[in-house]
């Protein structure tokens, strides 16, 4: 499945199938959350949160692709990601775009 952030795919004529999305809510374990809280006092990268967000984006993308596949899509255009904090140490990631079929 081709996934792009652009509105079109160069050299391809497409038929729009509709909006597709995938989402997940992820958290780090409580002990790592406490450690991350202490890290904010001295500064620096919160590696466990980076890992959590990488996994969440991958899972949201996978779910979006599965939805597009069910529609018979060849590609997803205009792909975007959004995130929001659900509670301390937990975030929702959503991937969304437009499923298209090549003509």
Secondary structure as UniProt FT lines:
FT   STRAND          2..3
FT   TURN            10..11
FT   STRAND          14..27
FT   HELIX           30..42
FT   HELIX           47..70
FT   TURN            71..72
FT   STRAND          75..87
FT   TURN            88..89
FT   STRAND          90..102
//
